[in-house]
Amino acid sequence: MKRLYRSRKDRRILGVCGGLAEYFEVDPTLIRLAVAVTTVLTGFVPGIVLYILAGVIMPEEGETRSGS
């Protein structure tokens, strides 16, 4: 079963873009470029807030889920 995690091996800040790239099986540079362009085009704040929110919500690769 395929799961979305923050990457431990391909990270620049929080590993969000690396994790998305692994999940969608694309080059991490494309994801980082898309995030950067989206952040600039939306006036910085929404993109930065969404990136930090994703970093908080997405579990890090190798972490186990608790409760279930």
Contacts in CASP RR format, 6 or more apart in sequence:
PFRMAT RR
TARGET T0000
AUTHOR 0000-0000-0000
METHOD contacts of the structure
MODEL  1
MKRLYRSRKDRRILGVCGGLAEYFEVDPTLIRLAVAVTTVLTGFVPGIVL
YILAGVIMPEEGETRSGS
2 23 0 8 1.000
3 23 0 8 1.000
4 19 0 8 1.000
4 20 0 8 1.000
4 23 0 8 1.000
4 58 0 8 1.000
5 19 0 8 1.000
5 22 0 8 1.000
5 23 0 8 1.000
5 58 0 8 1.000
5 59 0 8 1.000
5 60 0 8 1.000
5 61 0 8 1.000
5 62 0 8 1.000
5 63 0 8 1.000
6 14 0 8 1.000
6 15 0 8 1.000
6 16 0 8 1.000
6 18 0 8 1.000
6 19 0 8 1.000
6 55 0 8 1.000
6 58 0 8 1.000
6 59 0 8 1.000
6 60 0 8 1.000
6 61 0 8 1.000
7 15 0 8 1.000
7 18 0 8 1.000
7 19 0 8 1.000
7 21 0 8 1.000
7 22 0 8 1.000
7 28 0 8 1.000
7 61 0 8 1.000
8 15 0 8 1.000
8 60 0 8 1.000
8 61 0 8 1.000
8 62 0 8 1.000
9 61 0 8 1.000
10 18 0 8 1.000
10 19 0 8 1.000
10 21 0 8 1.000
10 22 0 8 1.000
10 28 0 8 1.000
11 18 0 8 1.000
12 32 0 8 1.000
13 51 0 8 1.000
14 51 0 8 1.000
14 52 0 8 1.000
14 54 0 8 1.000
14 55 0 8 1.000
15 55 0 8 1.000
16 35 0 8 1.000
16 51 0 8 1.000
16 54 0 8 1.000
16 55 0 8 1.000
16 58 0 8 1.000
17 28 0 8 1.000
17 31 0 8 1.000
17 32 0 8 1.000
17 35 0 8 1.000
18 28 0 8 1.000
18 31 0 8 1.000
18 32 0 8 1.000
19 28 0 8 1.000
19 58 0 8 1.000
19 61 0 8 1.000
20 31 0 8 1.000
21 27 0 8 1.000
21 28 0 8 1.000
21 30 0 8 1.000
21 31 0 8 1.000
22 28 0 8 1.000
24 31 0 8 1.000
35 47 0 8 1.000
35 51 0 8 1.000
38 47 0 8 1.000
39 46 0 8 1.000
39 47 0 8 1.000
39 48 0 8 1.000
39 51 0 8 1.000
59 65 0 8 1.000
END
